[in-house]
């Protein structure tokens, strides 16, 4: 097991347990725990199996009740069950922030996925765009990807996001240093705890998310990957 692996198992009352998601009759998610395992490995194996069963049950429920799918529930389901498996962890963190911290707090309760309109999305994005400079663009981008998937899954007949008001992407303020300025910058940076990260960004062109993700990376020196 990797040293960076965070176990889902915990020891309680003489045996190993893991948390458990339960699909309720109304389609919402409840939480419980399952125990009686002799080791953490057994509990983790059960956890993965239960997660797969929950994901399948969730998909089946909403496939059979798609006419009542709320936008909020769909977006959470989309992020956790559809989008996350096909993206890197750093992308997932940004997407989760955009959904949970920018979009959902400004979304009306009870809005049905099938009744989505350009007017509603424009009003929602207008509220979200006031949070910060990039909020409108990132939120519109997320909604576009999610609703494209909703069309593919047959939950809606078309994606209304392309018809909404666009928001400009925040332009980076790029400063180009000459050799002397670069020497001074690196001299000062060498005294900073972030010196390694600065070097990775400066000389390898890595972005902030990529640098943060290096702590979870596996390196293969023979293949230079």
N, C-alpha and C positions, 0 to 999 in steps of 0.2 A: 504493500500500500504506500502511495506517495506521501511524503511528509507534508505536502500542501493539501492533502485530501481531508475534507471536513466530514467526520462521521455523522450519520443521521441516527445512529444507535445511542441509547443511554441505559444505564443500569439502574434498576429500581425494584425494591421488594424481592430481591433474590433472583431476578432474571433480567434478560436484556429486552428492551422495548424499542419501538420506533413510532413516529407520528404517522397519522393516517388521515387521508382526505376521504370524505364520504359524500356521495351525491344524493341530495335529498329529493323528495318527490316533486318539489316545485322547481328543480333544476339548479338550486343554489348549492353552495359547497359548505359542508360541515367538517368538523375536525375531531379526531379521537386519537387513540393510541392502541397499539397491539403489542402484546408481550408474550412471555413464556419461552423465549429463545435462550439456548445454552451459551451462545457466543454473540459477539458484536457482528461477526461475519454473517451468521444466520439471520440476524435482525436486518442487516443491510440488504441481503438477498431478498427477504420478504418485502422490504420497503420498495425495492425496484419493481418487484412483481405487482405490488398493490398500486404503485404509480401508473404502471401500464394499464392495469384494469380500470382505474379511475379515468384515465385519459380516453380509453375506448368507450366507457359508459357515458362520459361527458359528450363525446362526439355523437354517439348514437342518440342520446336524449335530444340534443339540439338539431340533429338531422331530422328527427321525427316531429319536432316542435318548432321548426324554423320560422313559421309565421308569427310566433310569439317571442322570437329572439330579440332581447333588448340590445341596443347599441353598446351600452356599457358592458354587459355580459359577453357580447361577442368580441369586443376589443380585448378583454382580459383573456378570454379563451384563445383568441388568435395569437396573442403575444406568448402565452405560456405553452400552448400545445402545437401551434403551427409554425410560428416565426422563429422562436428560440432554437429549435433543433437544427435549423439551417444557417445560423449565424454564429460569429465568434462572440466570446463572452463580453469583450469590450463594447461591441455593437449592441449587445443585449442590455448592458447597463445604461447606455444612452437612451435606447428605445424605452426601457422601463421608466426612466426618469421623465421622458416626454409624455408617456401615457399617464402614469400615476400622479405626477406632480404638476403637469401642465394641463392636460386635456380633461381628465376625469373630474377634478374639482369644479370645473366650469360647465359640466354637462348636466342637462336637466334629467331628473329621474324619470324612468318609464318610457323614454323615447324608443320606439320600435325600429329595428334595423330596416324593415321593409317599407317604412314610411319616411325614410331619410330624404331630405330635399336639399337643393343647393342653398336655399334661403336659410335653412336651419344651420347648415355647416358654416356658411358665411358669418352668421351671428356668433356661433361658437368660436370660430377662429379669430374673430374681431376681439372677443374678450381675452382669449389666450395670448394674442399678440402683444397685449399691454404688459405682460409679465416681464419680458426682457426682449432685447433686440432680435434674437434669433428664434423666439418662441413660435411666431406665426409660421415661419418657413418650415421648421422642424415638425411642427404638429400637422401641418398640411401634408408634408411628405409621408409621415406615419399613416395618416388616414387614407392616403392614396394607395399605399401598399396593402393595407389591411382590407380595404374595400375591393381592391382588385381580386384578392383571394376570396372574398365573399361572393363575388360574381362567379369565379371558377367553381366554388363549392355549391353554387345554385341557391344561395340564400337571398340574393337580390339579382335583378335582371341587368342592371347597369351600374357603373361607378359614377356618382355625381361629383366627385372631387375635382376632376379636370375643369369643370365649369365654374368652380369657386374662384374668388379673388386671389391672385398670387401674392406672395410676400417675398421680398427680396432677400437673398442670402447675404448674411453679414460678410463683408469683405475684410480679409486679414490685412493688418497694417504691417507691411513688410519693410524691414530696415536692412539695407545692405551695408556691411562693415568693410572698410578697407583693411589692409594687412596690419597697420599699426593699431587701429581700433579693435581689431580681432585679438591682437596680442594682449592689449590692456583688458579686454573683456574676459579672456581666459585666465589671466592672472588673478583677477578679482574673483572669478567663478570658482577657482581652485580652492578657495577658502570656504566655499558653501557646501552644505550637506547634499545638495542636489547636483554636484559636479558631474557625476557619472551620467545622470539623466540629460544634463546639458550637452555633454559630449555626444551622446547617442542621437540627440535631436539635431545637433549642429553638423556632425560629420557623416551620419548615416541616414539622415532625412526622415527619422522615425517621428510619428505623431505622438501626442500625449497618451492616447489610448493604447498605442502599440508599445510604448515604453512601459506603461503600467502593466500591460499583459505579459511582459517578459518574466515576471516573478513566477508565472504559472507555466512557462514554456519548457518544452523538452528540446535539448540541443543534441544534434547528431554531427559530431565534428568530422567524421569520415565523409559524409555527404554534404557537409557545409550548409546544413539547414538548422 
